[in-house]
């Protein structure tokens, strides 16, 4: 055989073998479609990037917040929404967090803003904040009558027990500007640094945040807690890790649900202790019925022209996906994927 032909033949064999190896090793290159889409696109009156959603003691009465001082109210479980205007002067705010305990609710925003209601949002009071507050309010959690916890975008944590008139600091020092922050039901926090280089944790009784190195060379995108209080993390390139125990550094091996996903993953939420959903850029929505062992992709949602920034389940039957430019998806119980 001519030397050139022999060389080409050997190269072709090597190329075919490499393709076969990739096909074998990347069986999840393209995920199968979730045949029944349980998410409904809700039409909204504003094109806003949404940050958070919460409901009063009436599960049909809720509030949706976002940038440009956007505040929307629903009284039919999220089917329809109406914009509410508050007297906040000429300043435009980004509302970053909203939460309710019964009919008592709280909203925080940037620049420094704290709103409080005791009547389900019929009236909102703008509570003054100290000019010496470290950072700007980032996350608020309603704890009960006149009681709430507020964390700033640099990791200062405060608690009030008198309706926001006075606040007590729980942490000495700060962690620096954070990309995102989550709080568990037990009151533990996890915060990802603004560049995704590291993350920090805090638990009640600790005076300082504990810093932790990221688990790989990939920068962190987001972190949060599962139903048991264990950590999960999303890293750049569509990589997911779950903690093995409640210990912050005990993570299992990395999972890449879909190698072909060109858009990064952004958030995770559990509908049940085993069923979880993962949102991402470009309308990416992934589903696992068994805690991340197997995966499906909701192809129907892929037609939504938006990054799906956040997913929240208020309970097993009610969930919402918050996107950009007025995109909101609602979970339809009758079309459960489980």
Protein Blocks (a to p, Z undefined) as FASTA:
>chain_A
ZZklmmmmmmmmmmmmmmmmmmmmmmmlpacddfbacbdcdddfbdcddfbdcddfblkb
ccdddehhiacddfehomaccdddddebjbdcddfbdcdehjaccdddddddddddfeho
maccdddddfklgcjdfbdcdfbehiacdddfeopacddfehomaccdfbecjebjafbd
cddfkopacdddfkopaccdddehiabdcddddfbfbdcfbdcddfkopacdddehhiac
ddfblbfklccddddfblklmbdcfbdcdfbfklccdddeehiacddfegolaccddfkl
mmpgcddfbccdfbfkbccdddeehiacdddfklcfZZ
